[in-house]
Amino acid sequence: MLELLRHQIRCPGLPLAVYREVAAHLRQVPGVDVGLVSQTAASFDYHQSQVGGLWIQYADASDALSRERVNQILAYYQNRYGAWEAETSQEMP
């Protein structure tokens, strides 16, 4: 049975366009799937992002090289926009 590991991360204040750019970049890594998380704030705030974050899902078959590449991509954006915050991590059947 194929197990998937999903992480959810966010970078407060990161613009929607940059989230989309990060997601597109991460989708190029073999064994990795990515999506945007909806914003859950009760009211609109110009200083907050329009999305709640990213989810990153690794297939069981993804190798260490794929995970290292994801870390490199996230580090690149972190150096420019600020630290990523881990929201959740879960295994999915």
C-alpha positions as CSV (number, residue, x, y, z in Angstrom):
1,M,0.0,0.0,0.0
2,L,1.3,3.4,-0.9
3,E,1.6,5.8,2.0
4,L,1.8,9.5,1.5
5,L,3.3,12.1,3.9
6,R,1.8,15.6,3.8
7,H,3.2,18.7,5.4
8,Q,1.6,22.1,5.6
9,I,3.7,25.2,5.8
10,R,3.2,28.9,5.6
11,C,5.2,32.2,5.4
12,P,3.2,35.0,7.0
13,G,2.6,37.9,4.6
14,L,3.9,36.0,1.5
15,P,2.0,37.3,-1.6
16,L,-0.3,34.9,-3.5
17,A,1.9,35.2,-6.6
18,V,5.0,34.0,-4.7
19,Y,3.0,31.1,-3.2
20,R,2.0,30.1,-6.8
21,E,5.7,30.5,-7.9
22,V,6.9,28.3,-5.0
23,A,4.2,25.7,-5.8
24,A,5.1,25.6,-9.5
25,H,8.8,25.2,-8.6
26,L,8.1,22.4,-6.2
27,R,5.8,20.5,-8.6
28,Q,8.9,19.9,-10.8
29,V,10.4,17.7,-8.2
30,P,9.7,13.9,-8.8
31,G,7.5,12.3,-6.2
32,V,6.2,15.6,-4.8
33,D,2.7,17.1,-5.1
34,V,1.9,20.6,-3.9
35,G,-1.3,22.7,-3.4
36,L,-2.4,26.0,-1.9
37,V,-4.2,26.1,1.4
38,S,-7.2,28.4,1.7
39,Q,-7.0,31.5,3.9
40,T,-9.0,31.0,7.1
41,A,-8.8,34.5,8.6
42,A,-12.2,35.9,9.8
43,S,-11.5,39.3,8.3
44,F,-9.4,40.6,5.4
45,D,-6.0,42.2,6.4
46,Y,-3.7,43.8,3.8
47,H,-0.7,42.6,5.8
48,Q,-1.7,39.0,5.6
49,S,-1.4,36.7,2.6
50,Q,-4.4,35.9,0.4
51,V,-3.7,32.1,1.1
52,G,-3.2,30.2,4.2
53,G,-0.1,28.3,3.1
54,L,1.1,25.4,1.0
55,W,0.7,21.7,1.5
56,I,3.5,19.5,0.3
57,Q,2.9,15.8,-0.2
58,Y,5.6,13.2,-0.7
59,A,4.9,9.8,-2.2
60,D,6.5,6.9,-0.3
61,A,8.6,6.3,-3.4
62,S,10.1,9.7,-3.3
63,D,13.8,9.5,-2.6
64,A,16.2,11.5,-0.4
65,L,17.3,13.5,-3.4
66,S,13.7,14.7,-4.0
67,R,13.3,15.8,-0.4
68,E,16.7,17.5,-0.4
69,R,15.6,19.4,-3.6
70,V,12.4,20.5,-1.9
71,N,14.5,21.8,1.1
72,Q,16.7,23.7,-1.3
73,I,13.8,25.4,-3.0
74,L,12.2,26.3,0.3
75,A,15.5,27.7,1.6
76,Y,15.8,29.9,-1.5
77,Y,12.4,31.5,-0.9
78,Q,13.0,31.7,2.9
79,N,16.2,33.7,2.3
80,R,14.1,36.2,0.3
81,Y,10.8,36.4,2.1
82,G,11.2,35.1,5.6
83,A,11.0,31.8,7.6
84,W,8.5,29.1,6.8
85,E,6.3,27.9,9.6
86,A,5.2,24.3,9.8
87,E,1.5,24.0,10.3
88,T,0.8,20.2,10.2
89,S,2.3,16.9,9.2
90,Q,0.2,13.8,8.6
91,E,0.4,10.4,6.9
92,M,-2.4,9.7,4.4
93,P,-3.4,6.2,3.1
